[in-house]
Amino acid sequence: MPNTLGVPPGGALDLLSLGALVHRLDTGIVPFRKATEGRIHVSGGEFNVAANLSDCFRMKTGIASAMVDYPIGDLVAERVRAMGVRPFYKHFAHNGVSGPNIATVYSDRGYGVRAPVVFYNRANEAGALLKPGDFDWPAICGGGVRWFHSGGIFAALSATTPEVILEGMAAAKAAGAVISFDLNFREKLWNISGGLKRAQETIRKIVAQVDVLVGNEEDLQKGLGIPGPEVAATSKLDPSAFFGMIDQVVGQHPGVKVVATTLREVHSTNQHSWSAVAWIDGKTYVAPTCELDVYDRVGGGDGFAAGLFYGLLTGASPEEAVKLGWAHGALLTTFPGDTTMATLEQVKAFAKGGSARIQR
């Protein structure tokens, strides 16, 4: 596609994410209250995008985040390195008792008619303590940054995290980067961070700096205060309601050039219909619909964002960029954990209509 986003042709980092790192304790199909063991996944909405772009799409990525100097921090830092993501940490010392902590996410995957259950402990979270001045943005961006990404979960953590986002966006924009933001509206987080009014005031201020916006209809309504669409969707896979809200989004924020989201119809925990849509420079694009056999649904949206960004970073056509995001998000739901285990070749093959026939 023509480089209407103004993506820089090169730089030390293809993408830099800003957000809080978390670790997820996953007990598989066993409900947490009955669990005797589980897996540990390292995650964070913003980190997931950087990790996916590095590991699957072979891009140079970084994460600016809080790091706590204790064994959980050591584990998280090791996983960040394993995904090939360059870290830029503000370090915090743990007091040996109460923190600061790296947040914990507890989950089970559910099964069939039993839905997954996810809950959190974000008490005394180091990421929420981040404030302007904690990162040396000129040094981080000095070698060139092509894309900067953050999200609504990090924005909701405290009064200071939105200011860190704005500070990082300003530095990245000065370096020529495209700016993206995933609304990722989480009502429980905003309820303890000032409620809906503060959420919308905060998010609007951030989105005023954004080129690429990721978010579904609920994110747009609650995060930006956009009224619901006049056109009612006939199903979760019907893009008409989402597209019906774009004029208002762009009217509020004329700098936004791309708005995109996934579409998912949940038939059971393990059977989903999956698609994706995007509005790019005034035109609408809809990915195919596929039927997913879901192993672990967490991270599918971040998988879509990573594939979409890859397409836009590499000059793919809008149709191809949306399909790459759709394909990678679909594949990600077939792996355990929040980050990718797919290869670029698998993503491209599926985006072109590949199948699950055995590869020999």
Secondary structure as a PSIPRED ss2 file (coil, helix, strand):
# PSIPRED VFORMAT (PSIPRED V4.0)

   1 M C   1.000  0.000  0.000
   2 P C   1.000  0.000  0.000
   3 N C   1.000  0.000  0.000
   4 T C   1.000  0.000  0.000
   5 L C   1.000  0.000  0.000
   6 G C   1.000  0.000  0.000
   7 V C   1.000  0.000  0.000
   8 P C   1.000  0.000  0.000
   9 P C   1.000  0.000  0.000
  10 G C   1.000  0.000  0.000
  11 G C   1.000  0.000  0.000
  12 A C   1.000  0.000  0.000
  13 L E   0.000  0.000  1.000
  14 D C   1.000  0.000  0.000
  15 L E   0.000  0.000  1.000
  16 L E   0.000  0.000  1.000
  17 S E   0.000  0.000  1.000
  18 L E   0.000  0.000  1.000
  19 G C   1.000  0.000  0.000
  20 A C   1.000  0.000  0.000
  21 L C   1.000  0.000  0.000
  22 V E   0.000  0.000  1.000
  23 H E   0.000  0.000  1.000
  24 R E   0.000  0.000  1.000
  25 L E   0.000  0.000  1.000
  26 D E   0.000  0.000  1.000
  27 T C   1.000  0.000  0.000
  28 G C   1.000  0.000  0.000
  29 I C   1.000  0.000  0.000
  30 V C   1.000  0.000  0.000
  31 P C   1.000  0.000  0.000
  32 F H   0.000  1.000  0.000
  33 R H   0.000  1.000  0.000
  34 K H   0.000  1.000  0.000
  35 A C   1.000  0.000  0.000
  36 T C   1.000  0.000  0.000
  37 E C   1.000  0.000  0.000
  38 G C   1.000  0.000  0.000
  39 R E   0.000  0.000  1.000
  40 I E   0.000  0.000  1.000
  41 H E   0.000  0.000  1.000
  42 V E   0.000  0.000  1.000
  43 S E   0.000  0.000  1.000
  44 G C   1.000  0.000  0.000
  45 G H   0.000  1.000  0.000
  46 E H   0.000  1.000  0.000
  47 F H   0.000  1.000  0.000
  48 N H   0.000  1.000  0.000
  49 V H   0.000  1.000  0.000
  50 A H   0.000  1.000  0.000
  51 A H   0.000  1.000  0.000
  52 N H   0.000  1.000  0.000
  53 L H   0.000  1.000  0.000
  54 S H   0.000  1.000  0.000
  55 D H   0.000  1.000  0.000
  56 C C   1.000  0.000  0.000
  57 F C   1.000  0.000  0.000
  58 R C   1.000  0.000  0.000
  59 M C   1.000  0.000  0.000
  60 K C   1.000  0.000  0.000
  61 T E   0.000  0.000  1.000
  62 G E   0.000  0.000  1.000
  63 I E   0.000  0.000  1.000
  64 A E   0.000  0.000  1.000
  65 S E   0.000  0.000  1.000
  66 A E   0.000  0.000  1.000
  67 M E   0.000  0.000  1.000
  68 V E   0.000  0.000  1.000
  69 D E   0.000  0.000  1.000
  70 Y C   1.000  0.000  0.000
  71 P H   0.000  1.000  0.000
  72 I H   0.000  1.000  0.000
  73 G H   0.000  1.000  0.000
  74 D H   0.000  1.000  0.000
  75 L H   0.000  1.000  0.000
  76 V H   0.000  1.000  0.000
  77 A H   0.000  1.000  0.000
  78 E H   0.000  1.000  0.000
  79 R H   0.000  1.000  0.000
  80 V H   0.000  1.000  0.000
  81 R H   0.000  1.000  0.000
  82 A H   0.000  1.000  0.000
  83 M C   1.000  0.000  0.000
  84 G C   1.000  0.000  0.000
  85 V C   1.000  0.000  0.000
  86 R E   0.000  0.000  1.000
  87 P E   0.000  0.000  1.000
  88 F E   0.000  0.000  1.000
  89 Y E   0.000  0.000  1.000
  90 K E   0.000  0.000  1.000
  91 H E   0.000  0.000  1.000
  92 F E   0.000  0.000  1.000
  93 A E   0.000  0.000  1.000
  94 H C   1.000  0.000  0.000
  95 N C   1.000  0.000  0.000
  96 G C   1.000  0.000  0.000
  97 V C   1.000  0.000  0.000
  98 S C   1.000  0.000  0.000
  99 G C   1.000  0.000  0.000
 100 P C   1.000  0.000  0.000
 101 N E   0.000  0.000  1.000
 102 I C   1.000  0.000  0.000
 103 A E   0.000  0.000  1.000
 104 T E   0.000  0.000  1.000
 105 V E   0.000  0.000  1.000
 106 Y E   0.000  0.000  1.000
 107 S E   0.000  0.000  1.000
 108 D E   0.000  0.000  1.000
 109 R C   1.000  0.000  0.000
 110 G C   1.000  0.000  0.000
 111 Y E   0.000  0.000  1.000
 112 G C   1.000  0.000  0.000
 113 V C   1.000  0.000  0.000
 114 R E   0.000  0.000  1.000
 115 A C   1.000  0.000  0.000
 116 P C   1.000  0.000  0.000
 117 V E   0.000  0.000  1.000
 118 V E   0.000  0.000  1.000
 119 F E   0.000  0.000  1.000
 120 Y E   0.000  0.000  1.000
 121 N E   0.000  0.000  1.000
 122 R C   1.000  0.000  0.000
 123 A C   1.000  0.000  0.000
 124 N C   1.000  0.000  0.000
 125 E E   0.000  0.000  1.000
 126 A H   0.000  1.000  0.000
 127 G H   0.000  1.000  0.000
 128 A H   0.000  1.000  0.000
 129 L H   0.000  1.000  0.000
 130 L C   1.000  0.000  0.000
 131 K C   1.000  0.000  0.000
 132 P C   1.000  0.000  0.000
 133 G C   1.000  0.000  0.000
 134 D C   1.000  0.000  0.000
 135 F C   1.000  0.000  0.000
 136 D C   1.000  0.000  0.000
 137 W H   0.000  1.000  0.000
 138 P H   0.000  1.000  0.000
 139 A H   0.000  1.000  0.000
 140 I H   0.000  1.000  0.000
 141 C H   0.000  1.000  0.000
 142 G C   1.000  0.000  0.000
 143 G C   1.000  0.000  0.000
 144 G C   1.000  0.000  0.000
 145 V E   0.000  0.000  1.000
 146 R C   1.000  0.000  0.000
 147 W E   0.000  0.000  1.000
 148 F E   0.000  0.000  1.000
 149 H E   0.000  0.000  1.000
 150 S E   0.000  0.000  1.000
 151 G E   0.000  0.000  1.000
 152 G H   0.000  1.000  0.000
 153 I H   0.000  1.000  0.000
 154 F H   0.000  1.000  0.000
 155 A H   0.000  1.000  0.000
 156 A C   1.000  0.000  0.000
 157 L C   1.000  0.000  0.000
 158 S C   1.000  0.000  0.000
 159 A C   1.000  0.000  0.000
 160 T C   1.000  0.000  0.000
 161 T H   0.000  1.000  0.000
 162 P H   0.000  1.000  0.000
 163 E H   0.000  1.000  0.000
 164 V H   0.000  1.000  0.000
 165 I H   0.000  1.000  0.000
 166 L H   0.000  1.000  0.000
 167 E H   0.000  1.000  0.000
 168 G H   0.000  1.000  0.000
 169 M H   0.000  1.000  0.000
 170 A H   0.000  1.000  0.000
 171 A H   0.000  1.000  0.000
 172 A H   0.000  1.000  0.000
 173 K H   0.000  1.000  0.000
 174 A H   0.000  1.000  0.000
 175 A C   1.000  0.000  0.000
 176 G C   1.000  0.000  0.000
 177 A C   1.000  0.000  0.000
 178 V E   0.000  0.000  1.000
 179 I E   0.000  0.000  1.000
 180 S E   0.000  0.000  1.000
 181 F E   0.000  0.000  1.000
 182 D E   0.000  0.000  1.000
 183 L C   1.000  0.000  0.000
 184 N C   1.000  0.000  0.000
 185 F C   1.000  0.000  0.000
 186 R C   1.000  0.000  0.000
 187 E H   0.000  1.000  0.000
 188 K H   0.000  1.000  0.000
 189 L H   0.000  1.000  0.000
 190 W H   0.000  1.000  0.000
 191 N H   0.000  1.000  0.000
 192 I C   1.000  0.000  0.000
 193 S C   1.000  0.000  0.000
 194 G C   1.000  0.000  0.000
 195 G H   0.000  1.000  0.000
 196 L H   0.000  1.000  0.000
 197 K H   0.000  1.000  0.000
 198 R H   0.000  1.000  0.000
 199 A H   0.000  1.000  0.000
 200 Q H   0.000  1.000  0.000
 201 E H   0.000  1.000  0.000
 202 T H   0.000  1.000  0.000
 203 I H   0.000  1.000  0.000
 204 R H   0.000  1.000  0.000
 205 K H   0.000  1.000  0.000
 206 I H   0.000  1.000  0.000
 207 V H   0.000  1.000  0.000
 208 A C   1.000  0.000  0.000
 209 Q C   1.000  0.000  0.000
 210 V C   1.000  0.000  0.000
 211 D C   1.000  0.000  0.000
 212 V E   0.000  0.000  1.000
 213 L E   0.000  0.000  1.000
 214 V E   0.000  0.000  1.000
 215 G C   1.000  0.000  0.000
 216 N C   1.000  0.000  0.000
 217 E H   0.000  1.000  0.000
 218 E H   0.000  1.000  0.000
 219 D H   0.000  1.000  0.000
 220 L H   0.000  1.000  0.000
 221 Q H   0.000  1.000  0.000
 222 K H   0.000  1.000  0.000
 223 G H   0.000  1.000  0.000
 224 L H   0.000  1.000  0.000
 225 G C   1.000  0.000  0.000
 226 I C   1.000  0.000  0.000
 227 P C   1.000  0.000  0.000
 228 G C   1.000  0.000  0.000
 229 P C   1.000  0.000  0.000
 230 E C   1.000  0.000  0.000
 231 V C   1.000  0.000  0.000
 232 A C   1.000  0.000  0.000
 233 A C   1.000  0.000  0.000
 234 T C   1.000  0.000  0.000
 235 S C   1.000  0.000  0.000
 236 K C   1.000  0.000  0.000
 237 L C   1.000  0.000  0.000
 238 D C   1.000  0.000  0.000
 239 P C   1.000  0.000  0.000
 240 S H   0.000  1.000  0.000
 241 A H   0.000  1.000  0.000
 242 F H   0.000  1.000  0.000
 243 F H   0.000  1.000  0.000
 244 G C   1.000  0.000  0.000
 245 M C   1.000  0.000  0.000
 246 I H   0.000  1.000  0.000
 247 D H   0.000  1.000  0.000
 248 Q H   0.000  1.000  0.000
 249 V H   0.000  1.000  0.000
 250 V H   0.000  1.000  0.000
 251 G H   0.000  1.000  0.000
 252 Q H   0.000  1.000  0.000
 253 H C   1.000  0.000  0.000
 254 P C   1.000  0.000  0.000
 255 G C   1.000  0.000  0.000
 256 V C   1.000  0.000  0.000
 257 K C   1.000  0.000  0.000
 258 V E   0.000  0.000  1.000
 259 V E   0.000  0.000  1.000
 260 A E   0.000  0.000  1.000
 261 T E   0.000  0.000  1.000
 262 T E   0.000  0.000  1.000
 263 L E   0.000  0.000  1.000
 264 R E   0.000  0.000  1.000
 265 E E   0.000  0.000  1.000
 266 V E   0.000  0.000  1.000
 267 H E   0.000  0.000  1.000
 268 S E   0.000  0.000  1.000
 269 T C   1.000  0.000  0.000
 270 N C   1.000  0.000  0.000
 271 Q E   0.000  0.000  1.000
 272 H E   0.000  0.000  1.000
 273 S E   0.000  0.000  1.000
 274 W E   0.000  0.000  1.000
 275 S E   0.000  0.000  1.000
 276 A E   0.000  0.000  1.000
 277 V E   0.000  0.000  1.000
 278 A E   0.000  0.000  1.000
 279 W E   0.000  0.000  1.000
 280 I E   0.000  0.000  1.000
 281 D C   1.000  0.000  0.000
 282 G C   1.000  0.000  0.000
 283 K E   0.000  0.000  1.000
 284 T E   0.000  0.000  1.000
 285 Y E   0.000  0.000  1.000
 286 V E   0.000  0.000  1.000
 287 A C   1.000  0.000  0.000
 288 P C   1.000  0.000  0.000
 289 T C   1.000  0.000  0.000
 290 C E   0.000  0.000  1.000
 291 E E   0.000  0.000  1.000
 292 L E   0.000  0.000  1.000
 293 D E   0.000  0.000  1.000
 294 V C   1.000  0.000  0.000
 295 Y C   1.000  0.000  0.000
 296 D C   1.000  0.000  0.000
 297 R C   1.000  0.000  0.000
 298 V C   1.000  0.000  0.000
 299 G C   1.000  0.000  0.000
 300 G H   0.000  1.000  0.000
 301 G H   0.000  1.000  0.000
 302 D H   0.000  1.000  0.000
 303 G H   0.000  1.000  0.000
 304 F H   0.000  1.000  0.000
 305 A H   0.000  1.000  0.000
 306 A H   0.000  1.000  0.000
 307 G H   0.000  1.000  0.000
 308 L H   0.000  1.000  0.000
 309 F H   0.000  1.000  0.000
 310 Y H   0.000  1.000  0.000
 311 G H   0.000  1.000  0.000
 312 L H   0.000  1.000  0.000
 313 L H   0.000  1.000  0.000
 314 T C   1.000  0.000  0.000
 315 G C   1.000  0.000  0.000
 316 A C   1.000  0.000  0.000
 317 S C   1.000  0.000  0.000
 318 P H   0.000  1.000  0.000
 319 E H   0.000  1.000  0.000
 320 E H   0.000  1.000  0.000
 321 A H   0.000  1.000  0.000
 322 V H   0.000  1.000  0.000
 323 K H   0.000  1.000  0.000
 324 L H   0.000  1.000  0.000
 325 G H   0.000  1.000  0.000
 326 W H   0.000  1.000  0.000
 327 A H   0.000  1.000  0.000
 328 H H   0.000  1.000  0.000
 329 G H   0.000  1.000  0.000
 330 A H   0.000  1.000  0.000
 331 L H   0.000  1.000  0.000
 332 L H   0.000  1.000  0.000
 333 T C   1.000  0.000  0.000
 334 T C   1.000  0.000  0.000
 335 F C   1.000  0.000  0.000
 336 P C   1.000  0.000  0.000
 337 G C   1.000  0.000  0.000
 338 D C   1.000  0.000  0.000
 339 T C   1.000  0.000  0.000
 340 T C   1.000  0.000  0.000
 341 M C   1.000  0.000  0.000
 342 A C   1.000  0.000  0.000
 343 T C   1.000  0.000  0.000
 344 L H   0.000  1.000  0.000
 345 E H   0.000  1.000  0.000
 346 Q H   0.000  1.000  0.000
 347 V H   0.000  1.000  0.000
 348 K H   0.000  1.000  0.000
 349 A H   0.000  1.000  0.000
 350 F H   0.000  1.000  0.000
 351 A H   0.000  1.000  0.000
 352 K C   1.000  0.000  0.000
 353 G C   1.000  0.000  0.000
 354 G C   1.000  0.000  0.000
 355 S C   1.000  0.000  0.000
 356 A C   1.000  0.000  0.000
 357 R C   1.000  0.000  0.000
 358 I C   1.000  0.000  0.000
 359 Q C   1.000  0.000  0.000
 360 R C   1.000  0.000  0.000
